């Protein structure tokens, strides 16, 4: 139902591995909700949207028209986006 094999699922259950971003859409669909607390910061909102869509850092950075290093800084809160980047992020968060 989630899209992974039994060994992968058992490794998650045993806390040997954590699910990759691409697995989260299936996990939330199976559970019927997102078990991760609601995001508060802009970086957490970007990461939550990326998780909901199952997107890698690389793919999300392409969508936001930045490099992966910049995306990582935004998600960690080390750097805040400026200028035109806010419009692109707003569209991403809104589903555009």
PDB file of N, CA, C and O in Angstrom:
ATOM      1  N   UNK A   1       0.806  -1.198   0.000  1.00  0.00           N
ATOM      2  CA  UNK A   1       0.000   0.000   0.000  1.00  0.00           C
ATOM      3  C   UNK A   1       0.856   1.273   0.000  1.00  0.00           C
ATOM      4  O   UNK A   1       0.469   2.288  -0.580  1.00  0.00           O
ATOM      5  N   UNK A   2       2.006   1.211   0.647  1.00  0.00           N
ATOM      6  CA  UNK A   2       2.883   2.381   0.727  1.00  0.00           C
ATOM      7  C   UNK A   2       3.815   2.441  -0.472  1.00  0.00           C
ATOM      8  O   UNK A   2       4.288   3.517  -0.840  1.00  0.00           O
ATOM      9  N   UNK A   3       4.077   1.312  -1.073  1.00  0.00           N
ATOM     10  CA  UNK A   3       4.960   1.287  -2.234  1.00  0.00           C
ATOM     11  C   UNK A   3       6.375   0.842  -1.916  1.00  0.00           C
ATOM     12  O   UNK A   3       7.305   1.123  -2.672  1.00  0.00           O
ATOM     13  N   UNK A   4       6.543   0.141  -0.786  1.00  0.00           N
ATOM     14  CA  UNK A   4       7.855  -0.405  -0.438  1.00  0.00           C
ATOM     15  C   UNK A   4       7.690  -1.874  -0.061  1.00  0.00           C
ATOM     16  O   UNK A   4       6.585  -2.339   0.218  1.00  0.00           O
ATOM     17  N   UNK A   5       8.793  -2.580  -0.060  1.00  0.00           N
ATOM     18  CA  UNK A   5       8.764  -3.987   0.296  1.00  0.00           C
ATOM     19  C   UNK A   5       8.712  -4.193   1.805  1.00  0.00           C
ATOM     20  O   UNK A   5       8.933  -3.260   2.576  1.00  0.00           O
ATOM     21  N   UNK A   6       8.418  -5.417   2.216  1.00  0.00           N
ATOM     22  CA  UNK A   6       8.317  -5.714   3.645  1.00  0.00           C
ATOM     23  C   UNK A   6       9.609  -5.463   4.423  1.00  0.00           C
ATOM     24  O   UNK A   6       9.556  -5.050   5.581  1.00  0.00           O
ATOM     25  N   UNK A   7      10.756  -5.703   3.814  1.00  0.00           N
ATOM     26  CA  UNK A   7      12.028  -5.480   4.514  1.00  0.00           C
ATOM     27  C   UNK A   7      12.235  -4.001   4.812  1.00  0.00           C
ATOM     28  O   UNK A   7      12.707  -3.637   5.889  1.00  0.00           O
ATOM     29  N   UNK A   8      11.881  -3.157   3.859  1.00  0.00           N
ATOM     30  CA  UNK A   8      12.001  -1.714   4.073  1.00  0.00           C
ATOM     31  C   UNK A   8      11.069  -1.268   5.186  1.00  0.00           C
ATOM     32  O   UNK A   8      11.465  -0.518   6.078  1.00  0.00           O
ATOM     33  N   UNK A   9       9.833  -1.732   5.128  1.00  0.00           N
ATOM     34  CA  UNK A   9       8.854  -1.383   6.160  1.00  0.00           C
ATOM     35  C   UNK A   9       9.339  -1.830   7.540  1.00  0.00           C
ATOM     36  O   UNK A   9       9.243  -1.076   8.508  1.00  0.00           O
ATOM     37  N   UNK A  10       9.856  -3.048   7.628  1.00  0.00           N
ATOM     38  CA  UNK A  10      10.327  -3.573   8.911  1.00  0.00           C
ATOM     39  C   UNK A  10      11.520  -2.770   9.423  1.00  0.00           C
ATOM     40  O   UNK A  10      11.663  -2.581  10.631  1.00  0.00           O
ATOM     41  N   UNK A  11      12.386  -2.292   8.510  1.00  0.00           N
ATOM     42  CA  UNK A  11      13.524  -1.463   8.919  1.00  0.00           C
ATOM     43  C   UNK A  11      13.042  -0.128   9.486  1.00  0.00           C
ATOM     44  O   UNK A  11      13.630   0.394  10.433  1.00  0.00           O
ATOM     45  N   UNK A  12      11.970   0.428   8.907  1.00  0.00           N
ATOM     46  CA  UNK A  12      11.389   1.657   9.467  1.00  0.00           C
ATOM     47  C   UNK A  12      10.835   1.392  10.858  1.00  0.00           C
ATOM     48  O   UNK A  12      11.074   2.159  11.791  1.00  0.00           O
ATOM     49  N   UNK A  13      10.095   0.298  10.987  1.00  0.00           N
ATOM     50  CA  UNK A  13       9.482  -0.045  12.274  1.00  0.00           C
ATOM     51  C   UNK A  13      10.539  -0.251  13.359  1.00  0.00           C
ATOM     52  O   UNK A  13      10.313   0.093  14.519  1.00  0.00           O
ATOM     53  N   UNK A  14      11.676  -0.801  12.989  1.00  0.00           N
ATOM     54  CA  UNK A  14      12.751  -1.066  13.939  1.00  0.00           C
ATOM     55  C   UNK A  14      13.667   0.154  14.129  1.00  0.00           C
ATOM     56  O   UNK A  14      14.665   0.073  14.845  1.00  0.00           O
ATOM     57  N   UNK A  15      13.334   1.265  13.498  1.00  0.00           N
ATOM     58  CA  UNK A  15      14.132   2.498  13.557  1.00  0.00           C
ATOM     59  C   UNK A  15      15.560   2.310  13.056  1.00  0.00           C
ATOM     60  O   UNK A  15      16.482   2.979  13.521  1.00  0.00           O
ATOM     61  N   UNK A  16      15.734   1.394  12.102  1.00  0.00           N
ATOM     62  CA  UNK A  16      17.047   1.218  11.487  1.00  0.00           C
ATOM     63  C   UNK A  16      17.225   2.185  10.323  1.00  0.00           C
ATOM     64  O   UNK A  16      18.350   2.563   9.997  1.00  0.00           O
ATOM     65  N   UNK A  17      16.125   2.585   9.697  1.00  0.00           N
ATOM     66  CA  UNK A  17      16.142   3.536   8.587  1.00  0.00           C
ATOM     67  C   UNK A  17      14.943   4.458   8.725  1.00  0.00           C
ATOM     68  O   UNK A  17      13.943   4.116   9.356  1.00  0.00           O
ATOM     69  N   UNK A  18      15.061   5.626   8.128  1.00  0.00           N
ATOM     70  CA  UNK A  18      13.911   6.535   8.067  1.00  0.00           C
ATOM     71  C   UNK A  18      13.437   6.601   6.617  1.00  0.00           C
ATOM     72  O   UNK A  18      14.239   6.445   5.696  1.00  0.00           O
ATOM     73  N   UNK A  19      12.169   6.824   6.414  1.00  0.00           N
ATOM     74  CA  UNK A  19      11.642   6.899   5.047  1.00  0.00           C
ATOM     75  C   UNK A  19      12.261   8.051   4.256  1.00  0.00           C
ATOM     76  O   UNK A  19      12.527   9.122   4.801  1.00  0.00           O
ATOM     77  N   UNK A  20      12.479   7.817   2.992  1.00  0.00           N
ATOM     78  CA  UNK A  20      12.952   8.870   2.101  1.00  0.00           C
ATOM     79  C   UNK A  20      11.773   9.772   1.741  1.00  0.00           C
ATOM     80  O   UNK A  20      10.615   9.379   1.886  1.00  0.00           O
ATOM     81  N   UNK A  21      12.072  10.977   1.275  1.00  0.00           N
ATOM     82  CA  UNK A  21      11.018  11.919   0.902  1.00  0.00           C
ATOM     83  C   UNK A  21      10.025  11.302  -0.081  1.00  0.00           C
ATOM     84  O   UNK A  21       8.822  11.549   0.010  1.00  0.00           O
ATOM     85  N   UNK A  22      10.519  10.517  -1.000  1.00  0.00           N
ATOM     86  CA  UNK A  22       9.622   9.951  -2.025  1.00  0.00           C
ATOM     87  C   UNK A  22       8.594   8.978  -1.445  1.00  0.00           C
ATOM     88  O   UNK A  22       7.590   8.673  -2.088  1.00  0.00           O
ATOM     89  N   UNK A  23       8.851   8.492  -0.220  1.00  0.00           N
ATOM     90  CA  UNK A  23       7.925   7.551   0.406  1.00  0.00           C
ATOM     91  C   UNK A  23       6.803   8.235   1.182  1.00  0.00           C
ATOM     92  O   UNK A  23       5.787   7.601   1.466  1.00  0.00           O
ATOM     93  N   UNK A  24       6.959   9.504   1.530  1.00  0.00           N
ATOM     94  CA  UNK A  24       5.994  10.176   2.393  1.00  0.00           C
ATOM     95  C   UNK A  24       4.591  10.287   1.819  1.00  0.00           C
ATOM     96  O   UNK A  24       3.631  10.143   2.575  1.00  0.00           O
ATOM     97  N   UNK A  25       4.416  10.534   0.527  1.00  0.00           N
ATOM     98  CA  UNK A  25       3.032  10.564   0.028  1.00  0.00           C
ATOM     99  C   UNK A  25       2.287   9.256   0.294  1.00  0.00           C
ATOM    100  O   UNK A  25       1.114   9.279   0.667  1.00  0.00           O
ATOM    101  N   UNK A  26       2.953   8.124   0.106  1.00  0.00           N
ATOM    102  CA  UNK A  26       2.327   6.833   0.373  1.00  0.00           C
ATOM    103  C   UNK A  26       2.066   6.611   1.855  1.00  0.00           C
ATOM    104  O   UNK A  26       1.047   6.034   2.234  1.00  0.00           O
ATOM    105  N   UNK A  27       2.995   7.071   2.693  1.00  0.00           N
ATOM    106  CA  UNK A  27       2.830   6.915   4.142  1.00  0.00           C
ATOM    107  C   UNK A  27       1.637   7.728   4.631  1.00  0.00           C
ATOM    108  O   UNK A  27       0.792   7.216   5.365  1.00  0.00           O
ATOM    109  N   UNK A  28       1.564   8.995   4.224  1.00  0.00           N
ATOM    110  CA  UNK A  28       0.453   9.830   4.683  1.00  0.00           C
ATOM    111  C   UNK A  28      -0.879   9.347   4.113  1.00  0.00           C
ATOM    112  O   UNK A  28      -1.910   9.442   4.779  1.00  0.00           O
ATOM    113  N   UNK A  29      -0.863   8.833   2.895  1.00  0.00           N
ATOM    114  CA  UNK A  29      -2.105   8.286   2.324  1.00  0.00           C
ATOM    115  C   UNK A  29      -2.550   7.055   3.119  1.00  0.00           C
ATOM    116  O   UNK A  29      -3.737   6.886   3.400  1.00  0.00           O
ATOM    117  N   UNK A  30      -1.592   6.201   3.476  1.00  0.00           N
ATOM    118  CA  UNK A  30      -1.914   4.996   4.248  1.00  0.00           C
ATOM    119  C   UNK A  30      -2.450   5.354   5.638  1.00  0.00           C
ATOM    120  O   UNK A  30      -3.445   4.789   6.092  1.00  0.00           O
ATOM    121  N   UNK A  31      -1.778   6.299   6.308  1.00  0.00           N
ATOM    122  CA  UNK A  31      -2.196   6.682   7.659  1.00  0.00           C
ATOM    123  C   UNK A  31      -3.464   7.536   7.665  1.00  0.00           C
ATOM    124  O   UNK A  31      -4.242   7.510   8.618  1.00  0.00           O
ATOM    125  N   UNK A  32      -3.651   8.279   6.601  1.00  0.00           N
ATOM    126  CA  UNK A  32      -4.791   9.190   6.540  1.00  0.00           C
ATOM    127  C   UNK A  32      -4.488  10.554   7.124  1.00  0.00           C
ATOM    128  O   UNK A  32      -5.376  11.402   7.220  1.00  0.00           O
ATOM    129  N   UNK A  33      -3.238  10.775   7.517  1.00  0.00           N
ATOM    130  CA  UNK A  33      -2.795  12.069   8.039  1.00  0.00           C
ATOM    131  C   UNK A  33      -1.267  12.119   7.997  1.00  0.00           C
ATOM    132  O   UNK A  33      -0.607  11.096   7.815  1.00  0.00           O
ATOM    133  N   UNK A  34      -0.716  13.325   8.169  1.00  0.00           N
ATOM    134  CA  UNK A  34       0.735  13.488   8.212  1.00  0.00           C
ATOM    135  C   UNK A  34       1.158  13.454   9.683  1.00  0.00           C
ATOM    136  O   UNK A  34       0.745  14.320  10.455  1.00  0.00           O
ATOM    137  N   UNK A  35       1.970  12.475  10.086  1.00  0.00           N
ATOM    138  CA  UNK A  35       2.354  12.354  11.490  1.00  0.00           C
ATOM    139  C   UNK A  35       3.383  13.382  11.954  1.00  0.00           C
ATOM    140  O   UNK A  35       3.660  13.482  13.150  1.00  0.00           O
ATOM    141  N   UNK A  36       3.946  14.138  11.033  1.00  0.00           N
ATOM    142  CA  UNK A  36       4.931  15.160  11.379  1.00  0.00           C
ATOM    143  C   UNK A  36       4.184  16.411  11.859  1.00  0.00           C
ATOM    144  O   UNK A  36       3.213  16.816  11.220  1.00  0.00           O
ATOM    145  N   UNK A  37       4.610  17.034  12.965  1.00  0.00           N
ATOM    146  CA  UNK A  37       3.921  18.239  13.455  1.00  0.00           C
ATOM    147  C   UNK A  37       3.853  19.336  12.387  1.00  0.00           C
ATOM    148  O   UNK A  37       4.717  19.426  11.515  1.00  0.00           O
ATOM    149  N   UNK A  38       2.821  20.159  12.474  1.00  0.00           N
ATOM    150  CA  UNK A  38       2.624  21.248  11.511  1.00  0.00           C
ATOM    151  C   UNK A  38       3.836  22.183  11.513  1.00  0.00           C
ATOM    152  O   UNK A  38       4.347  22.542  12.574  1.00  0.00           O
ATOM    153  N   UNK A  39       4.291  22.570  10.326  1.00  0.00           N
ATOM    154  CA  UNK A  39       5.466  23.438  10.240  1.00  0.00           C
ATOM    155  C   UNK A  39       5.154  24.860  10.699  1.00  0.00           C
ATOM    156  O   UNK A  39       4.058  25.371  10.469  1.00  0.00           O
ATOM    157  N   UNK A  40       6.120  25.483  11.345  1.00  0.00           N
ATOM    158  CA  UNK A  40       5.951  26.854  11.803  1.00  0.00           C
ATOM    159  C   UNK A  40       6.802  27.844  10.997  1.00  0.00           C
ATOM    160  O   UNK A  40       6.322  28.910  10.612  1.00  0.00           O
ATOM    161  N   UNK A  41       8.046  27.490  10.749  1.00  0.00           N
ATOM    162  CA  UNK A  41       8.948  28.401  10.033  1.00  0.00           C
ATOM    163  C   UNK A  41       8.795  28.231   8.523  1.00  0.00           C
ATOM    164  O   UNK A  41       8.235  27.243   8.050  1.00  0.00           O
ATOM    165  N   UNK A  42       9.293  29.194   7.791  1.00  0.00           N
ATOM    166  CA  UNK A  42       9.248  29.111   6.332  1.00  0.00           C
ATOM    167  C   UNK A  42      10.032  27.894   5.844  1.00  0.00           C
ATOM    168  O   UNK A  42       9.578  27.180   4.950  1.00  0.00           O
ATOM    169  N   UNK A  43      11.208  27.656   6.430  1.00  0.00           N
ATOM    170  CA  UNK A  43      12.010  26.503   6.043  1.00  0.00           C
ATOM    171  C   UNK A  43      11.277  25.192   6.280  1.00  0.00           C
ATOM    172  O   UNK A  43      11.329  24.279   5.456  1.00  0.00           O
ATOM    173  N   UNK A  44      10.597  25.111   7.410  1.00  0.00           N
ATOM    174  CA  UNK A  44       9.826  23.897   7.710  1.00  0.00           C
ATOM    175  C   UNK A  44       8.639  23.751   6.764  1.00  0.00           C
ATOM    176  O   UNK A  44       8.274  22.633   6.399  1.00  0.00           O
ATOM    177  N   UNK A  45       8.041  24.857   6.366  1.00  0.00           N
ATOM    178  CA  UNK A  45       6.919  24.803   5.418  1.00  0.00           C
ATOM    179  C   UNK A  45       7.399  24.311   4.051  1.00  0.00           C
ATOM    180  O   UNK A  45       6.706  23.535   3.393  1.00  0.00           O
ATOM    181  N   UNK A  46       8.577  24.756   3.625  1.00  0.00           N
ATOM    182  CA  UNK A  46       9.142  24.286   2.354  1.00  0.00           C
ATOM    183  C   UNK A  46       9.399  22.781   2.444  1.00  0.00           C
ATOM    184  O   UNK A  46       9.042  22.025   1.540  1.00  0.00           O
ATOM    185  N   UNK A  47      10.022  22.358   3.542  1.00  0.00           N
ATOM    186  CA  UNK A  47      10.343  20.940   3.725  1.00  0.00           C
ATOM    187  C   UNK A  47       9.072  20.091   3.792  1.00  0.00           C
ATOM    188  O   UNK A  47       9.031  18.995   3.234  1.00  0.00           O
ATOM    189  N   UNK A  48       8.043  20.587   4.467  1.00  0.00           N
ATOM    190  CA  UNK A  48       6.778  19.849   4.572  1.00  0.00           C
ATOM    191  C   UNK A  48       6.122  19.698   3.199  1.00  0.00           C
ATOM    192  O   UNK A  48       5.585  18.636   2.884  1.00  0.00           O
ATOM    193  N   UNK A  49       6.159  20.740   2.390  1.00  0.00           N
ATOM    194  CA  UNK A  49       5.580  20.671   1.042  1.00  0.00           C
ATOM    195  C   UNK A  49       6.368  19.684   0.192  1.00  0.00           C
ATOM    196  O   UNK A  49       5.793  18.906  -0.570  1.00  0.00           O
ATOM    197  N   UNK A  50       7.694  19.723   0.331  1.00  0.00           N
ATOM    198  CA  UNK A  50       8.561  18.800  -0.410  1.00  0.00           C
ATOM    199  C   UNK A  50       8.254  17.364   0.003  1.00  0.00           C
ATOM    200  O   UNK A  50       8.182  16.470  -0.840  1.00  0.00           O
ATOM    201  N   UNK A  51       8.073  17.147   1.312  1.00  0.00           N
ATOM    202  CA  UNK A  51       7.746  15.808   1.818  1.00  0.00           C
ATOM    203  C   UNK A  51       6.387  15.351   1.301  1.00  0.00           C
ATOM    204  O   UNK A  51       6.231  14.201   0.890  1.00  0.00           O
ATOM    205  N   UNK A  52       5.403  16.253   1.321  1.00  0.00           N
ATOM    206  CA  UNK A  52       4.056  15.900   0.860  1.00  0.00           C
ATOM    207  C   UNK A  52       4.054  15.490  -0.607  1.00  0.00           C
ATOM    208  O   UNK A  52       3.276  14.632  -1.022  1.00  0.00           O
ATOM    209  N   UNK A  53       4.929  16.110  -1.382  1.00  0.00           N
ATOM    210  CA  UNK A  53       5.013  15.791  -2.813  1.00  0.00           C
ATOM    211  C   UNK A  53       6.004  14.672  -3.111  1.00  0.00           C
ATOM    212  O   UNK A  53       6.062  14.168  -4.233  1.00  0.00           O
ATOM    213  N   UNK A  54       6.785  14.286  -2.101  1.00  0.00           N
ATOM    214  CA  UNK A  54       7.780  13.236  -2.300  1.00  0.00           C
ATOM    215  C   UNK A  54       8.945  13.684  -3.156  1.00  0.00           C
ATOM    216  O   UNK A  54       9.515  12.883  -3.896  1.00  0.00           O
ATOM    217  N   UNK A  55       9.309  14.961  -3.064  1.00  0.00           N
ATOM    218  CA  UNK A  55      10.363  15.519  -3.916  1.00  0.00           C
ATOM    219  C   UNK A  55      11.727  15.479  -3.247  1.00  0.00           C
ATOM    220  O   UNK A  55      11.844  15.689  -2.040  1.00  0.00           O
ATOM    221  N   UNK A  56      12.741  15.212  -4.027  1.00  0.00           N
ATOM    222  CA  UNK A  56      14.110  15.263  -3.546  1.00  0.00           C
ATOM    223  C   UNK A  56      14.544  16.727  -3.428  1.00  0.00           C
ATOM    224  O   UNK A  56      13.881  17.628  -3.942  1.00  0.00           O
ATOM    225  N   UNK A  57      15.671  16.946  -2.738  1.00  0.00           N
ATOM    226  CA  UNK A  57      16.235  18.306  -2.662  1.00  0.00           C
ATOM    227  C   UNK A  57      16.562  18.813  -4.068  1.00  0.00           C
ATOM    228  O   UNK A  57      16.294  19.965  -4.409  1.00  0.00           O
ATOM    229  N   UNK A  58      17.139  17.937  -4.862  1.00  0.00           N
ATOM    230  CA  UNK A  58      17.553  18.323  -6.207  1.00  0.00           C
ATOM    231  C   UNK A  58      16.359  18.792  -7.046  1.00  0.00           C
ATOM    232  O   UNK A  58      16.422  19.836  -7.696  1.00  0.00           O
ATOM    233  N   UNK A  59      15.289  18.024  -7.025  1.00  0.00           N
ATOM    234  CA  UNK A  59      14.095  18.373  -7.810  1.00  0.00           C
ATOM    235  C   UNK A  59      13.443  19.656  -7.281  1.00  0.00           C
ATOM    236  O   UNK A  59      13.022  20.509  -8.061  1.00  0.00           O
ATOM    237  N   UNK A  60      13.362  19.785  -5.965  1.00  0.00           N
ATOM    238  CA  UNK A  60      12.761  20.978  -5.376  1.00  0.00           C
ATOM    239  C   UNK A  60      13.590  22.213  -5.699  1.00  0.00           C
ATOM    240  O   UNK A  60      13.039  23.268  -6.015  1.00  0.00           O
ATOM    241  N   UNK A  61      14.904  22.087  -5.622  1.00  0.00           N
ATOM    242  CA  UNK A  61      15.781  23.220  -5.963  1.00  0.00           C
ATOM    243  C   UNK A  61      15.548  23.658  -7.411  1.00  0.00           C
ATOM    244  O   UNK A  61      15.520  24.854  -7.699  1.00  0.00           O
ATOM    245  N   UNK A  62      15.382  22.706  -8.311  1.00  0.00           N
ATOM    246  CA  UNK A  62      15.093  23.058  -9.713  1.00  0.00           C
ATOM    247  C   UNK A  62      13.773  23.810  -9.826  1.00  0.00           C
ATOM    248  O   UNK A  62      13.679  24.805 -10.543  1.00  0.00           O
ATOM    249  N   UNK A  63      12.756  23.332  -9.117  1.00  0.00           N
ATOM    250  CA  UNK A  63      11.446  23.986  -9.150  1.00  0.00           C
ATOM    251  C   UNK A  63      11.548  25.417  -8.626  1.00  0.00           C
ATOM    252  O   UNK A  63      10.943  26.336  -9.178  1.00  0.00           O
ATOM    253  N   UNK A  64      12.324  25.596  -7.550  1.00  0.00           N
ATOM    254  CA  UNK A  64      12.466  26.917  -6.945  1.00  0.00           C
ATOM    255  C   UNK A  64      13.529  27.781  -7.622  1.00  0.00           C
ATOM    256  O   UNK A  64      13.743  28.935  -7.249  1.00  0.00           O
ATOM    257  N   UNK A  65      14.184  27.205  -8.615  1.00  0.00           N
ATOM    258  CA  UNK A  65      15.193  27.908  -9.422  1.00  0.00           C
ATOM    259  C   UNK A  65      16.390  28.385  -8.596  1.00  0.00           C
ATOM    260  O   UNK A  65      16.887  29.498  -8.770  1.00  0.00           O
ATOM    261  N   UNK A  66      16.837  27.502  -7.687  1.00  0.00           N
ATOM    262  CA  UNK A  66      18.033  27.755  -6.881  1.00  0.00           C
ATOM    263  C   UNK A  66      18.863  26.476  -6.856  1.00  0.00           C
ATOM    264  O   UNK A  66      18.434  25.435  -7.353  1.00  0.00           O
ATOM    265  N   UNK A  67      20.057  26.568  -6.270  1.00  0.00           N
ATOM    266  CA  UNK A  67      20.853  25.342  -6.148  1.00  0.00           C
ATOM    267  C   UNK A  67      20.490  24.629  -4.838  1.00  0.00           C
ATOM    268  O   UNK A  67      19.855  25.213  -3.960  1.00  0.00           O
ATOM    269  N   UNK A  68      20.895  23.384  -4.720  1.00  0.00           N
ATOM    270  CA  UNK A  68      20.554  22.565  -3.552  1.00  0.00           C
ATOM    271  C   UNK A  68      21.109  23.150  -2.255  1.00  0.00           C
ATOM    272  O   UNK A  68      20.482  23.038  -1.202  1.00  0.00           O
ATOM    273  N   UNK A  69      22.266  23.765  -2.332  1.00  0.00           N
ATOM    274  CA  UNK A  69      22.887  24.369  -1.151  1.00  0.00           C
ATOM    275  C   UNK A  69      22.006  25.499  -0.605  1.00  0.00           C
ATOM    276  O   UNK A  69      21.813  25.616   0.605  1.00  0.00           O
ATOM    277  N   UNK A  70      21.480  26.318  -1.496  1.00  0.00           N
ATOM    278  CA  UNK A  70      20.594  27.410  -1.092  1.00  0.00           C
ATOM    279  C   UNK A  70      19.322  26.859  -0.466  1.00  0.00           C
ATOM    280  O   UNK A  70      18.875  27.345   0.573  1.00  0.00           O
ATOM    281  N   UNK A  71      18.737  25.841  -1.101  1.00  0.00           N
ATOM    282  CA  UNK A  71      17.532  25.214  -0.547  1.00  0.00           C
ATOM    283  C   UNK A  71      17.795  24.673   0.853  1.00  0.00           C
ATOM    284  O   UNK A  71      16.978  24.866   1.753  1.00  0.00           O
ATOM    285  N   UNK A  72      18.912  24.006   1.045  1.00  0.00           N
ATOM    286  CA  UNK A  72      19.262  23.453   2.362  1.00  0.00           C
ATOM    287  C   UNK A  72      19.381  24.567   3.402  1.00  0.00           C
ATOM    288  O   UNK A  72      18.950  24.395   4.542  1.00  0.00           O
ATOM    289  N   UNK A  73      19.956  25.698   3.022  1.00  0.00           N
ATOM    290  CA  UNK A  73      20.070  26.829   3.951  1.00  0.00           C
ATOM    291  C   UNK A  73      18.699  27.390   4.307  1.00  0.00           C
ATOM    292  O   UNK A  73      18.457  27.747   5.460  1.00  0.00           O
ATOM    293  N   UNK A  74      17.802  27.470   3.331  1.00  0.00           N
ATOM    294  CA  UNK A  74      16.439  27.936   3.604  1.00  0.00           C
ATOM    295  C   UNK A  74      15.733  26.979   4.551  1.00  0.00           C
ATOM    296  O   UNK A  74      15.122  27.407   5.530  1.00  0.00           O
ATOM    297  N   UNK A  75      15.815  25.676   4.258  1.00  0.00           N
ATOM    298  CA  UNK A  75      15.120  24.687   5.078  1.00  0.00           C
ATOM    299  C   UNK A  75      15.658  24.646   6.509  1.00  0.00           C
ATOM    300  O   UNK A  75      14.897  24.404   7.446  1.00  0.00           O
ATOM    301  N   UNK A  76      16.939  24.876   6.683  1.00  0.00           N
ATOM    302  CA  UNK A  76      17.529  24.857   8.025  1.00  0.00           C
ATOM    303  C   UNK A  76      17.296  26.160   8.772  1.00  0.00           C
ATOM    304  O   UNK A  76      17.459  26.217   9.991  1.00  0.00           O
ATOM    305  N   UNK A  77      16.917  27.206   8.049  1.00  0.00           N
ATOM    306  CA  UNK A  77      16.720  28.514   8.668  1.00  0.00           C
ATOM    307  C   UNK A  77      17.990  29.324   8.781  1.00  0.00           C
ATOM    308  O   UNK A  77      17.984  30.405   9.371  1.00  0.00           O
ATOM    309  N   UNK A  78      19.090  28.819   8.222  1.00  0.00           N
ATOM    310  CA  UNK A  78      20.368  29.532   8.281  1.00  0.00           C
ATOM    311  C   UNK A  78      20.331  30.806   7.439  1.00  0.00           C
ATOM    312  O   UNK A  78      21.004  31.785   7.761  1.00  0.00           O
ATOM    313  N   UNK A  79      19.550  30.791   6.368  1.00  0.00           N
ATOM    314  CA  UNK A  79      19.426  31.939   5.465  1.00  0.00           C
ATOM    315  C   UNK A  79      17.963  32.079   5.076  1.00  0.00           C
ATOM    316  O   UNK A  79      17.268  31.087   4.855  1.00  0.00           O
ATOM    317  N   UNK A  80      17.511  33.304   4.997  1.00  0.00           N
ATOM    318  CA  UNK A  80      16.145  33.570   4.543  1.00  0.00           C
ATOM    319  C   UNK A  80      16.183  33.988   3.074  1.00  0.00           C
ATOM    320  O   UNK A  80      17.081  34.720   2.658  1.00  0.00           O
ATOM    321  N   UNK A  81      15.213  33.526   2.292  1.00  0.00           N
ATOM    322  CA  UNK A  81      15.164  33.925   0.890  1.00  0.00           C
ATOM    323  C   UNK A  81      14.899  35.429   0.764  1.00  0.00           C
ATOM    324  O   UNK A  81      14.319  36.048   1.657  1.00  0.00           O
ATOM    325  N   UNK A  82      15.326  35.990  -0.337  1.00  0.00           N
ATOM    326  CA  UNK A  82      15.139  37.424  -0.567  1.00  0.00           C
ATOM    327  C   UNK A  82      14.470  37.666  -1.914  1.00  0.00           C
ATOM    328  O   UNK A  82      14.464  36.799  -2.788  1.00  0.00           O
ATOM    329  N   UNK A  83      13.907  38.860  -2.062  1.00  0.00           N
ATOM    330  CA  UNK A  83      13.373  39.344  -3.327  1.00  0.00           C
ATOM    331  C   UNK A  83      12.428  38.408  -4.038  1.00  0.00           C
ATOM    332  O   UNK A  83      11.446  37.929  -3.471  1.00  0.00           O
ATOM    333  N   UNK A  84      12.748  38.156  -5.297  1.00  0.00           N
ATOM    334  CA  UNK A  84      11.912  37.372  -6.200  1.00  0.00           C
ATOM    335  C   UNK A  84      11.716  35.935  -5.707  1.00  0.00           C
ATOM    336  O   UNK A  84      10.717  35.296  -6.036  1.00  0.00           O
ATOM    337  N   UNK A  85      12.654  35.439  -4.930  1.00  0.00           N
ATOM    338  CA  UNK A  85      12.561  34.059  -4.430  1.00  0.00           C
ATOM    339  C   UNK A  85      11.279  33.849  -3.619  1.00  0.00           C
ATOM    340  O   UNK A  85      10.698  32.764  -3.651  1.00  0.00           O
ATOM    341  N   UNK A  86      10.836  34.879  -2.893  1.00  0.00           N
ATOM    342  CA  UNK A  86       9.606  34.745  -2.105  1.00  0.00           C
ATOM    343  C   UNK A  86       8.405  34.427  -2.990  1.00  0.00           C
ATOM    344  O   UNK A  86       7.546  33.634  -2.604  1.00  0.00           O
ATOM    345  N   UNK A  87       8.336  35.035  -4.165  1.00  0.00           N
ATOM    346  CA  UNK A  87       7.225  34.763  -5.078  1.00  0.00           C
ATOM    347  C   UNK A  87       7.237  33.317  -5.553  1.00  0.00           C
ATOM    348  O   UNK A  87       6.196  32.663  -5.621  1.00  0.00           O
ATOM    349  N   UNK A  88       8.411  32.837  -5.875  1.00  0.00           N
ATOM    350  CA  UNK A  88       8.557  31.447  -6.345  1.00  0.00           C
ATOM    351  C   UNK A  88       8.187  30.478  -5.214  1.00  0.00           C
ATOM    352  O   UNK A  88       7.494  29.486  -5.441  1.00  0.00           O
ATOM    353  N   UNK A  89       8.648  30.772  -4.010  1.00  0.00           N
ATOM    354  CA  UNK A  89       8.341  29.918  -2.862  1.00  0.00           C
ATOM    355  C   UNK A  89       6.851  29.944  -2.562  1.00  0.00           C
ATOM    356  O   UNK A  89       6.255  28.902  -2.290  1.00  0.00           O
ATOM    357  N   UNK A  90       6.244  31.125  -2.610  1.00  0.00           N
ATOM    358  CA  UNK A  90       4.805  31.242  -2.354  1.00  0.00           C
ATOM    359  C   UNK A  90       4.009  30.394  -3.337  1.00  0.00           C
ATOM    360  O   UNK A  90       3.058  29.719  -2.943  1.00  0.00           O
ATOM    361  N   UNK A  91       4.387  30.421  -4.603  1.00  0.00           N
ATOM    362  CA  UNK A  91       3.711  29.605  -5.622  1.00  0.00           C
ATOM    363  C   UNK A  91       3.896  28.130  -5.329  1.00  0.00           C
ATOM    364  O   UNK A  91       2.953  27.352  -5.468  1.00  0.00           O
ATOM    365  N   UNK A  92       5.094  27.731  -4.927  1.00  0.00           N
ATOM    366  CA  UNK A  92       5.380  26.333  -4.589  1.00  0.00           C
ATOM    367  C   UNK A  92       4.527  25.883  -3.406  1.00  0.00           C
ATOM    368  O   UNK A  92       3.931  24.806  -3.434  1.00  0.00           O
ATOM    369  N   UNK A  93       4.474  26.714  -2.369  1.00  0.00           N
ATOM    370  CA  UNK A  93       3.702  26.364  -1.179  1.00  0.00           C
ATOM    371  C   UNK A  93       2.209  26.339  -1.434  1.00  0.00           C
ATOM    372  O   UNK A  93       1.467  25.601  -0.786  1.00  0.00           O
ATOM    373  N   UNK A  94       1.774  27.156  -2.390  1.00  0.00           N
ATOM    374  CA  UNK A  94       0.346  27.219  -2.728  1.00  0.00           C
ATOM    375  C   UNK A  94      -0.073  26.109  -3.683  1.00  0.00           C
ATOM    376  O   UNK A  94      -1.259  25.928  -3.957  1.00  0.00           O
ATOM    377  N   UNK A  95       0.890  25.383  -4.175  1.00  0.00           N
ATOM    378  CA  UNK A  95       0.582  24.271  -5.074  1.00  0.00           C
ATOM    379  C   UNK A  95       0.759  24.606  -6.542  1.00  0.00           C
ATOM    380  O   UNK A  95       0.371  23.824  -7.410  1.00  0.00           O
ATOM    381  N   UNK A  96       1.333  25.744  -6.824  1.00  0.00           N
ATOM    382  CA  UNK A  96       1.530  26.158  -8.220  1.00  0.00           C
ATOM    383  C   UNK A  96       2.820  25.714  -8.811  1.00  0.00           C
ATOM    384  O   UNK A  96       3.097  26.002  -9.975  1.00  0.00           O
TER     385      UNK A  96
END
